[in-house]
């Protein structure tokens, strides 16, 4: 069974604290209304549930109490839209979800009421380590494919890898991939040791996603016209790279988190 992570909404992505989905207590049930978007693994054949953030009340100062509530697949009023038509990541199931008077047991509250936002932020920290690993793998894949192509492709009577311009471009790609790997491994090791890793996760995610886009662009350039053809792996890498700078927190959000962890004003 897969579970989906229902955080993002049409009007609040980076500003997840602006959640508009609501859950009102009615006896022994929660009644949920709202919409989520860009939700991964929400409509597969083995998707069993989605955990949604919803406003369940207000604090004394008027700020929302955001809680996490489990909604099983197939619950009446819970509608899963058709998959998005995406530029890349086509192997990933991504959909919009709507909730219209969806009723689930009160026991489906995950953790404490009002702690849902904090729970999801913790998961995002861990997710940034995972995205960094994905980005590092993509960056290295671009290097590997470019080295292979540089040996195979001939122009002006010799392999293009004989040209220093190609060699230097691939060397820079390898440097970036290597340093991205160092960053995500550092963040991952802190995570598994139970140490603080928020800043390191943001650093790794920011750097490796930037590197993935840079390497995908350079790999496509090295392949020339063939890099624009879908049968070549670098074409997919190029399409897939950009989302790495957006998902699990945009690059701008990562810079904000890093600055905060350094003690700069929020």
Secondary structure as UniProt FT lines:
FT   STRAND          2..6
FT   TURN            10..11
FT   HELIX           16..18
FT   STRAND          22..26
FT   TURN            27..28
FT   STRAND          29..40
FT   TURN            45..46
FT   STRAND          47..58
FT   TURN            60..61
FT   STRAND          64..72
FT   TURN            73..74
FT   TURN            76..77
FT   STRAND          78..80
FT   TURN            90..91
FT   STRAND          94..105
FT   HELIX           106..108
FT   STRAND          109..110
FT   TURN            113..114
FT   HELIX           116..152
FT   STRAND          154..155
FT   TURN            156..157
FT   STRAND          158..159
FT   HELIX           160..162
FT   HELIX           164..192
FT   TURN            193..194
FT   HELIX           198..223
FT   HELIX           224..228
FT   TURN            230..231
FT   HELIX           233..241
FT   HELIX           242..245
FT   TURN            246..248
FT   HELIX           251..261
FT   TURN            262..263
//
